[in-house]
Amino acid sequence: GNSVTQMEGPVTLSEEAFLTINCTYTATGYPSLFWYVQYPGEGLQLLLKATKADDKGSNKGFEATYRKETTSFHLEKGSVQVSDSAVYFCALRGTNAGKSTFGDGTTLTVKP
Amino acid sequence: GAGVSQTPSNKVTEKGKYVELRCDPISGHTALYWYRQSLGQGPEFLIYFQGTGAADDSGLPNDRFFAVRPEGSVSTLKIQRTERGDSAVYLCASSLKGASGSYTDTQYFGPGTRLTVL
């Protein structure tokens, strides 16, 4: 079945540091890939997505590129802010499947 | 517009009791999903509705769990004979289409219901 493996956290960075959160997946066919974010006390929100190989999703300064050859979808941001502190989830949806499969989440804390 | 809403936000119950959790999706969304999120883990799929019918219920852990969506809008997740292991946050999401071939459409999540079984 489908699965998603995320870089274990927690991750602590200083403001303006570079962020990478690794995500690899296992799936048959050509899934769509997503990053969700959960800010403290809030619900899960879609951050970005990519629907086919070599697509780059981007939003709020975050980027992730769908790499089929390495089955990866790593999240990056060039300069993090304190307000980026949250839990980040990588997820996939397989073809012909309504459901999403999530990783276990990575907690990011950004210190001023 | 209004997002996905879930009630109650918190539910505390005793082992062995019956509970119902409600989800009100975004108006016009035909697809509705239930997930369960345990502490420190990502959401785990339970069931997915396309309209009134359950298109995929492969994630329901056992026959104590049941969900309905009688009019294709509001959904209720029902848990019988609750156990302490059922304690988790239950998330509902909806999307506009969700049908086969539309797996790129965005799922919008509700705030969740935190269930605690004592």
Boltz contact constraints between the chains, C-beta under 6 A:
constraints:
  - contact:
      token1: [A, 32]
      token2: [B, 103]
      max_distance: 6.0
  - contact:
      token1: [A, 32]
      token2: [B, 104]
      max_distance: 6.0
  - contact:
      token1: [A, 43]
      token2: [B, 109]
      max_distance: 6.0
  - contact:
      token1: [A, 43]
      token2: [B, 111]
      max_distance: 6.0
  - contact:
      token1: [A, 44]
      token2: [B, 109]
      max_distance: 6.0
  - contact:
      token1: [A, 46]
      token2: [B, 106]
      max_distance: 6.0
  - contact:
      token1: [A, 51]
      token2: [B, 104]
      max_distance: 6.0
  - contact:
      token1: [A, 89]
      token2: [B, 42]
      max_distance: 6.0
  - contact:
      token1: [A, 93]
      token2: [B, 103]
      max_distance: 6.0
  - contact:
      token1: [A, 95]
      token2: [B, 103]
      max_distance: 6.0
  - contact:
      token1: [A, 96]
      token2: [B, 100]
      max_distance: 6.0
  - contact:
      token1: [A, 98]
      token2: [B, 31]
      max_distance: 6.0
  - contact:
      token1: [A, 98]
      token2: [B, 48]
      max_distance: 6.0
  - contact:
      token1: [A, 98]
      token2: [B, 98]
      max_distance: 6.0
  - contact:
      token1: [A, 99]
      token2: [B, 45]
      max_distance: 6.0
  - contact:
      token1: [A, 99]
      token2: [B, 48]
      max_distance: 6.0
  - contact:
      token1: [A, 102]
      token2: [B, 42]
      max_distance: 6.0
  - contact:
      token1: [A, 102]
      token2: [B, 43]
      max_distance: 6.0
  - contact:
      token1: [A, 103]
      token2: [B, 42]
      max_distance: 6.0
  - contact:
      token1: [A, 104]
      token2: [B, 41]
      max_distance: 6.0
  - contact:
      token1: [A, 104]
      token2: [B, 42]
      max_distance: 6.0
  - contact:
      token1: [A, 105]
      token2: [B, 42]
      max_distance: 6.0
